């Protein structure tokens, strides 16, 4: 067993854990010795993540959880506490897009993205916060986006949700910092994940041209940052929004 594991025995809940950045984060946390609580909406995918985490020699359990379903989240949190006695880290990674220009966006598109990306983050954070405060320690990591800092064409709902997550992060870091709980946000740029699968190659190439490093980010790049922020190495980082975009906004 690697004694330098940064997250050894830390109980870590990760939402949207079954693909993309969430999957990479789950596996990175497992490598770092965390107890990985993998949450996503599909049972088969959740089971596969858990298997992969256990293969790294750590404990892992999975839950089928929709972050808009507060009852399911509360039930999951209770079961985690019953089994492991604590919750050290929450990674609010689950998110969706339903893009359209303002003139074309439907109320359903708007409401669904706000519900998952904003209310979902609120639901999960509120469900774990009492436990973290009681144990006088914990870390909440929220997925924002460069779109949540600079906006983006066709993403009224997504940009609003990711701006909102930054508002959560700044507010909670003030409220919870004195109680030993750190709250930070990560703002990825263009990352190779299933969420980009629908984008035409021409548009992808234009996106890459905007990045000084001349490549898309990899899910692992974001997972590495989450692992650092979750660890005690980041013990004085609170209320930060860290852009990880290859310099695309320089």
Beta strands, then each sheet from edge to edge (+ up, - down):
strand 1: 11-15
strand 2: 35-40
strand 3: 60-64
strand 4: 89-92
strand 5: 138-143
strand 6: 181-188
strand 7: 191-192
strand 8: 217-218
strand 9: 241-244
sheet 1: 3+ 2+ 1+ 4+ 5+ 6+ 9+
sheet 2: 7+ 8+
end
